[in-house]
């Protein structure tokens, strides 16, 4: 093959590799000037191609390559300036500033200037590796690593890309066979081809894929908490980042932590902070009720659950200090008395009684708020005796869409079949979501709900991987399915303890602490929060903060919590959860294991097939040598001749002795094939007996030579040898 044709094919295969890289990259980081990028790729390809044909002019090609790179940067990042020194200065300033902000923010956002610079640099590097250096495994490894990262971290379906990469790898291997040092590359390509085919299979839902994802969750969660994905992973529909949002009509898909602080809470203990509640479930998410804002002053005002008729505990001080100010007000649970803050609490504020959302009347931002918090005092006896009357709450808290699949209602009845009281039913649903091993908490692995599917139904039965929105929505829908009034609350969890002691503990609440949870209605007790999301615990949840009847007073409720009761209750639920988990694990069918075994065997057979094609003559020689005897020597020798066609094709008019000598010369100037041929001729034409003991060492030595043969692929070049 001519050198120019070989390198031209390398250019075409490089374009294929670049396409495999750019397609998922553009879905995450949209390219504003794709035509300019295409022109840049063509220019760099032409420069690298000419540099190979005219290697002595490499200084000029290097200069042209640097110029093309700068031109490509201007094409994709014009910065509203013509090409010249002014643009280059602006680019350096923008790049430096963006890099500093990116590093300081801990990877919260990846500016366009950084992502496009990465693309331009990578294009030049991949073309250099494939066309000039011909280090194909390096280029393949770069693209493969990126596809694997996008598949694992972004949840993208890349089966077609993995298959294409396997094809490109195979074509590059064939192309590289014309080079001198082909064996290490061929071994690497066989390995990479098998790996890519395996990844193509793993890109679908398999037990191994789930296991790998589960194992890597802690590591990926740490990266996510640091904001590693917040700027890198952006979908076409907009950024999926954690943080409080007013619009919850469409839920689902992965979200990526934004560590930006929202406010700081100074209080005696940690708390959940509710911003608003939504009542209407649409099948895709939640939407708030009608705007019914009421004007009220905060100074000295008291907010409490109007549906509750129970006592509240002693007051503790809580101060909320907002970072940059906020138009919404996150509030802890309990009876709240506002004592001061910024803006002035004596001014009027707007409260929506439906959503419980509070905001300023003049669009002023909350800077600080001082609150006296009194938690609800709920005893274990009250929870056990609590009822949940549908007539005492609005029908919207029982609303479910007509399109909700019946299996959701069936599941709710099944979960609560053994529960007798409303509270036990709520706990059963909570424990099912929180403890069942099928459900996995992950922000990065959550899948987007198909447009034709119900959000909760898809999570419960098809894709049990998600975060707070999935678990809380599922619990609300399950509660409503059995007639328990429930609503969806959103706000922030407890945040991170910064320091302090006593009543002056300081907690920082970030955008990454945005959270959602269900609230369930009980007669006289009002709306109580619950926590079905694994790994989270709301201090206000009744099963975490109940008080038993006081032993010294039979008719009154104690305001002092009993740790004994808490431990006992929690222990019993823990035991039930553990037993349930073990039972579920043991009762899982073995069908998945059987399918996994079949697929594993298929992969092994595929690898063996590739190896056998590569080492066919040596493999045939090895098999024929098993139980080689005087009676079957002639038959096996003729089979050996057919296999040796892969090494060197025998001309029609060539004798066996000459062919044997050619094989021996090809394999190392030995006489093993000649001795075997001589024995065959004596047996067939002279009817002489065969001494297998003498021939066996020649047979084994010839097998080893075939294993180490470097040129069997050159059978088509016999005239050149």
N, C-alpha and C positions, 0 to 999 in steps of 0.2 A: 504494500500500500504506500503510495507517495506520501511524503512528509506533509505536504500542504493539505492533502485530503484528510489525513489523520487529525491534524490540528483543526481543520474546519469542522469535522465531526465533533471534536472536543468543545468547540464554541457552541454548537447546537445543543449538545448535552448540558452545557453550562447554563444556557438559557432555560432549559427545562428545570434545572435545579433552582435557578432564581425565581421562576414562576411558582414552584412549590413553596418557597420561602415568602414571597411577596403576597400571595393570596391570603393566607391567614393574618399576615402582618397588616395588610390594608384594612381587614375587617376590624382590627383592634385600634389601629392608628391610621385613620383615613389620610390618603395622599392627595394633597391639593392640586398638584401639577403632574399627573401621570404621564402626559405626553413628553414633558421635559425629561422625566426619568427614563422613558423608553429611548429617547435620543441619546442620552448619556450612556445607557447600556450598549447601544450600537457603536458608539464612538470608542468606548473602552474595549469592546470586543475586537474592533478593527485594529486598534493600536497593539493589543496583545498578539493578534494574529501576524501582523507585519513584524513585530519584534522577534518572533520565532523564526520567520523566514530570513530576516536580515539581522542576525544577532550582533554583528559587529557595530551596528549603529545604536547600541543600547543606550548611550547617554541621551540621544535625541528622543528615543522612545520613552525613557523615564521622564524627560521634561514634558513631552506631550501628555503622558499619563497624569502628571501632577496638574497640568493645565486643564485637562478634561475633568478631573475631579473637582477643581475649583469652579469650572463652568457648570458642572452638574449640581453643585451646591447652590449656585445662583439660580439655576433653572427651577429647583424645587423649593428654594427659599429666597425669592427675589427681594423680600423686605421692602417692597414698594420703591425700589431704587434701581436705576440702570446699572449695568455691569461696569465696574470700575473700582478705583481705590476707595471711594466713599462707601460703596456697598461692602467691600471686604472689611473695612474698619467697623462698620455697623454690625456685620456678622460676628466678628471677633468679640465685640462688646456684648452682643446679645447672647452668644454662646457662653461667655464667661459668667455673665449675670445669671443665666438660666442654670448653669452648672452649680453655682454657689447656692442658689435657692433650693435646688434639688437635693443637694447634700445636707443643707441645714434642716430641711423639712423631713429628712430621713426617708426619702423615696416616696413622698406623698403624691407627687405629680411628676410626670415626664413631659417636659415642654416639647413642642413640635420641633424646635431647632435641634434638640438632642436626638429625637427619634429619626429625623430625616438625615442628620449627619451620620447616624449609625447605618442607615440604609445605603447611602452613597459610599461609605467606607467599605461596607460588606460586599457590595457589588464589585468594587475594584479588587478586593481581596480574593473573592471566589473565582473571578476570571483569571487572576494571577496564578492561583493554585491549580486550576484545571488546564488552562491553555499553555502557560509558560512553564511552570514547574512540573506539571503533570502529577501532582500529589492528590489524586482523586479521593483517597480515603479521608483526608483532612476536610475537603469541601463537603463530602457526604456526611461526615460526622457533625459538622456545623449545622447543616440543614436538619439532620435527624434530631439533634439535641433541641433545636427550636421547636420542631413539630411535637416532640414529646412534652416539652414544657407547656406549650399551648393546649395540648390535649389534657394534661393532668390538671393544670392550674386554671384553665379557662373553660374546661368542659366541652370543647369544640369536637365535633364529629369529623375525624380526619382519616377515615378508613381509606378513601380513594387516594389521598396524599401519600399514605404509607405504601400502598401498592405501587403507585407511580415511582416512589423513591426506590423501591426494590427493583423495578424495571430499569431505571436509570443506572443503578449500581451494576446490574448485570451487563448492560450495554457498555458501560465504562470498562468493565472487566474484559469484555471481548476486545474492545479497542486497545487496551493496554497489553494484550497478548503479543503485540508486535514489538514491544519493547524488550530489552535484555533481561532485566531483573523483574520477572513477572510473578515468581512463586509467592513472595510475601504479600504482594498485592492481591493475588488471587485468593489466598487464604483469608485475607481481610475482607475481601468482597463477598466471599461465600458466607462468612460470619455475619457481615452487615446485612446481606440479603435475607438470611434466616431471621435475623433480629427484626428487620422491618416487616417481614411477613408475619412474624409473631406479634408485633405491635399492631399491625392491621387487624389481626384477630382480637387482640386485647382491647382495641378501641370500642368494641361492642361490650355489652354488659356480660361479664363472666365472673365466676367466683374469684379467680386470681386477680382480675382488675379491681374488684371490690377490696380484696385483701391488701393489695398494694396501696390503694387510695387510703384505706383506714390506717395503715402503718405510717403513712407520710402525713397524716392529718396534724399531729402535734407540731411537726416541723413547719408545715405550711401555715398553721395558725399563728405561730410566732412571727413568721414573715408578714402575715396579713396584719397582725396587731401593730407592727412597725410601719404600716402603710406601704409595704413593698408593691402591692398590686393596685393600689388606688389609682395611680396614674397610668400604669401599663395596660391594665385590663379595662378597656372601655368598649362598650357594645355600640352597635349602630343606632339603637334606640336611645342612646344617652348613657352617661356614666352611671354605673351601679355601685355607689359608695354609701357606706353607712352614714347615718345622720338623720335627725328628725325631718320628716317630710309631711306636708299637708295632704298630698295626693297619694292615697293608698289604694286606688281603684284597680291597679294592675300589679300584682305581686308575683314573685318567683324569679328564678335565676340567681346566679352568684352575686354577692356583694363583697366589697373590699374595704377594709378598715381605713378610716380617716382619723388619725390620732390628734386632730386639732381640738384643743380644750374648748368646751362650751361654757361651763360655769364651775365654780368651786363652792362646795357646801361645808359649812362649819356647824357641826352638830354633835350630839352625844353618841349617836349610833348611825350606821348606814341605813339608807332608805331607797326605795324606788321613787321616781319622780314622774308623775303622770302629767301629760300635756293635754291630751284629749282622748275621747272614746268615740268609736264608730259603731253604728247599730245595724246598718244594712249590708248584708253579704250578697255580692253580685255574681258569685261564681268565679270571678277572676281576682277579687280583692274586696275592699271595704270602702264605703262612702259614708260621709257624715249626714246627719239629719239637716233639717232646714235651719237657716240662720235666724235665731231668735235671741239675739244679744240683748242683755239687760244692763243698764248703766248702774254702777254701784261704786261707792268709795271703799278703799281698802283700809283706811285709817280706823282702827278699832273694830273693823268688820270681822265677822266670824263665818267661816265656811265649814260645813259639815255635810255628811250624807243625810239628806232629808228623809230617806227611806228607813233609817236606823233609829230605833227607840231604846238604845242601850246606853250604858254609862261609858264615859271616856276617862282615861287615866290621867295622871299628873302631867303638867305641861313641861316641855323642855324647849330650849331656844335653838333655832336653826337660822343661819344666815346664808343666803344665796348671793354670790358675787359673780356676775356674768362677764364673760370675756367679749368685749366689744359691744355688749348690749344685745338684747333679743326682743322681738316683738311678741313672742309667746312666753308663757310662764309655766315652767315645770314645778309641780307642787307635790309634797309628800302626802302620804295617807294619814287620816285622822281628822280631828277637829282643829282647824287652823284659825289663829288670831293674828292679824297683821299689825305690827307695831311700828314699823318704819321702813325707810328705804329710799331709793331713787328710781324713777321720779317720785315726787311727793305723794304718799298714799292718800292724802286728803283729796286729791283729784279723783275724778270719776274714771272707772275702768269698765270694760265691757266683758260680761260673763255670758256665755252660751250655756243655758241649763241642759241642753240636749247633749252637747259634746263635752261639757265641763271645761271648755277652753276659755282662758282669760287673756285679754289683750288690752292695750291702751286705746283710748278714744282718739287721740291725736297723732297716732303712729309713732309716739315716742318709744324709746327703747328702755327696757328694764336694765338697770345698772346694778342695783342691790336691793335685797328684800329681807326684812327681819320678820320671822314668824315664830309664834308660840304653837307647838305641835302637841296635841293630846291624842294618843292612839286609842283605838277601840278596845274595850275590855270584854273579851269573849271567853266564856268558859267551855270546857269540853262537853258539859251537860247541855248547854245551849246549842252547840253544834249538832249534837246527837238528836235533839228534839226539834231542830229547825225544820220548818216546812218551806215550800216554795210555790206560792199560789200564783197562777197565771193571771188571775183577775186583778191583782194589786199592782201589776206593771203593764206598761204599754205593749201592745202586740208586736211592735217592731223588734222587741228583744227575743222573739220567738220566730222571726221571719227567716225563711229559707227559700231559695229560688226553686221554681218548679223543675228546673233542669237538673237538680241535684240527684245523682244516681241513688237508687233504692238501697244499694249495698252499703252506703254510708249509714243509713238509718238501721239497717240490719246489724252492722258492726257495733253501733252504739248500744243496741239492746243486748247483744252478746256480751259486751264488756261489763255491763251493769246488771247482768242476770242474777247474780248472787247478792247484790246490794239491796238493802231494805229501805234506807232513808235517803233523802236527797243529798245529804252531805257525803254519805258512803258512795253514792253514785258518782259524784263529782271527783272524789278521791280515786275511784276505780279508773275513771277516764284519765285523770292526771298521771296515775302510776303506769297505765298502759303506754302512754306516749313517752313518759320519762324513763321507763325501765325496760321496755321491750327491746331485745337485741336487734330487731330488724331496723329500728330507727337510729340514724346516725346524725350527730350534730356537725355541720360543716357549712361555713359561709361560702367557701370557694368551690365546693362540689355540688351545690344545689343546682338542679336543672330548671330550665324555663318550661313552664307549662304549655303544652300544645294549645293552639287557639281553639280547638274543638273540645277540649277537656276542662272539667271542673278542677279548680285549684286544689281544694282539699282532697277530693277523690283521687287525683293524680298522686298526691303526696302519700296518702294512706295506703294505696294499693300498688302503685307502679314505681314510684321513685321516692323511697323513704329516707332521703337525705336532704337536710335543710337546716334552717336556723329558726330564730324565735318566731318570725312571721308564719312559718309553716306549722310549728307546734301550737302556737296560740290560736291561730285560725281554726286548726283542726279541733282543738278542744271546745271552742265556742260552738262550732257546727255540730259536734257530737252531743254536747249538752242540749242544744236546741232540738236535736233529733228525738230526744226522749222527754221533751216538754220542760226542760229547765231553762228559765230565762238567763241569758248570758249576753255579754257585749265584749267588744274588742278594744283594749286600752293600748295606747302607745305613748312612749316617753323615753326615759332613760333608766338604766339599772344603777346599782350602788356606786359605780366608779371605782377609783383606786385610792386607797388610804395614803395620804402624803405624810402625815405625822400628827402630833398633838396628843392630848390625853384628856380624860374626863369629858366635859361638855364642849371641849374645844378641839375635837378631832376634825382634821381637814381632809376632805375627799375631793379629788378632781374628777369631773365628769366630762368625757370627750365625745366627739361624734361617733367614735367606735363603740361607745356605750349606749347608743340608741337601741331601744328594746321595745318589745310588745308582749302582752300577756292577756289572759282572759279575766273577766270579772263575772261572777255568778251571783244572782240575787237570791236572798233568803229573807223570809218574813221576819220583821223586827230587827234582823241583823244588818239589813241593807245590802249593798254591793261589796262583795269580798273578793280580793285578788287571789289568783292561784298561779302556779308556775309549772307548766308541763315541759319546759325546755330543759334538756339534760345539761347539768353543770351549773345551773342557776338556782338561786334561792332568794325569794322575796321575803324580807323580814316581816312584812305585813300579812303574809299568808297565814290563814288561821291555823293550819296544822303545824306551823312553826312557832306560833305565839299564842297558844290557848292557855287559859287559866282554869284549873279545876275548882269545884266548890270548896270553900274554906272549911276545914274540920272543926273550927270553933264556932261556926255559925251555920245553921242548917237552912236558913231562909235567905241568906244574902250571898252575894257573889264576892269572891276575894279579888283584890286588885293585884295581888302578888302572884307571879307565875310560879308554877311548880315544875322544877326541873325533872323530878321523878316521873311525873305524868308525861312530860314531853318525851323523855327517854323511852318510856314504855310504849307510848303510841308510835313513836318513830321506829322503835325496834320491831314492833309487830308488823308494821308496814314494810320495813326493810326485809324481814324474813319472808313475807308473802311475795314481795317483789323478787327476792333471790330464788325462791322455789319456782315461781312462775318463769323466770328467766331460764333456769336449768331445765325445766320441763319443756319449754319451747325449743331449746337447743337440742334436747334429746329426741324430740318428736319431729325434727326436720327430716324430710324425705331424703333418701340417698340418691335420688335421680341426678341432682347436680354433681355429686361426686362421680357418678358413672359417666356423665357427659364430659366432665373435666378429664377423666381417664382416657376417654376416646379421643379427645382433642389433643391431649398430650402425646398419645401414641401416634397420631397423625403427624404432629410436628417432628417427632423423632424419626418417623419413616421418611419424611420429606428431607431432613438433613442427611440421612443415610443415602437417600437417592442422589442427592447432589454430590456426596463424596464418591459414590459408586460410579457416577458418570465421569468424574474427574480422574479417578484411579481405576478405570474399567479393566485395562490389561492386567494390572497387578492383582486386582480383585479376582478376576477369572483364574489367573495362575494360582492364587492361594487356594481357591475352592477346588480346583482340579487336583491340587496336591494332596488333598485329604483322601486317605485310603487308596493312594496310588499303588497299583499292583501290576504284575506282568500281564494279567488278563485284560485289563482296561487301559494299558499304556497307549496303545495305538489310537483308540477313540479319543482319549484326552489330549493326545498330541495334536490331532486334527482340530479339536476345539481350541487349542492354544493358538494354532495358526490363524483361525478366524479372529481371535482377540487381538493378535499382533498387527492386524490391519490398522489399528489406532496408532501404532508406533511407526510402522513403515509399510506401505502397501507393496505387495509383491507383484511385480510384472508377470504377465502371462507366460512369457518364454524364459523366465528365470528358474534355475534349478533350486531344489531345496537346500543343497549345500551352500550355494552362493547366497541365498536369502538368509540362511543361518549365520553366515559370516558377516553379512551386512548388519544384522541385528546385533551380533556380538560387538562389532566395531562401533555401532551407535551407542551401546550401553556401557562401554568401558574397556574395549580391547580385550575381552575375555573369550573363552571358547565353550561356555555353558550351553548355548543354543546349538552350537555345532555338534557337541557330544550327544545331546538329546536327539538331534536329527540323524546322526549316524546310527544310533541305537534303533530308531524308528525304521530306517531303511533296511537294516539287517534283519529286523523282525518281519517286515512286510515282504521284502524281496528275497531274503535269504533263509527265512524260517528259522532264524537263530533265537535261542531263549534270551529273555530280558533279565538283566541283573539290576533289580530295583535298588538294592543297597548301594550300588555304584552310582546310579542315576539320581538318587534322591538329593545328594548334596548339590548337584548341578541344578536341579529343579528349584531348591530353596534359594540358591545364590541368584538365579535368574529372576526370581520373585522380588528379592531385595533390590536388584538393579532396576526393575520396572517401577518400584515405589519411588525411587530417587531419580527416575528419568525426568529431564527437564524439557524435552523437546518432542514429546509424543504428539503434541498439538500441531506440529509442523509437517504432518504427513502430506499436506497439500503442497509443501515446498520440497518434495523429494528430488526434484531436478536441480535444486540449489545445493543440496548436501554433497 
